[in-house]
């Protein structure tokens, strides 16, 4: 297994508050749109090898990358 070197950087939350709120709002809007698509079109096929995750969990995993 490859070893990773992790660099820790502290960020002042007060200076990034506006961006954090905007990111949260965008993620919320995207999740609501995703839920509407699923409600209209039915569930998505499961991804091979990822069956232990729900579709919504995969949504959040994808949004974090």
C-alpha positions, 0 to 999 in steps of 0.5 A: 500500500502506498503511504501518503504524506498528509499536510494539515492546513488550518483555515479561518472559518470566519473568512470562508463563511460566505463560501461555505454557505454558498457551497452548502446551498448549492449542494442542497439544491443539487440533492433536491434536483437529484431526488426529483429525477429519481422520483420521476425516472425511478431508481438508478442501477447499482454500481458494481462493487459499490452495492453497500452504498445507497444512491444518496451516499454515492451522491455525497461521495461524488460531491466530495471529490 
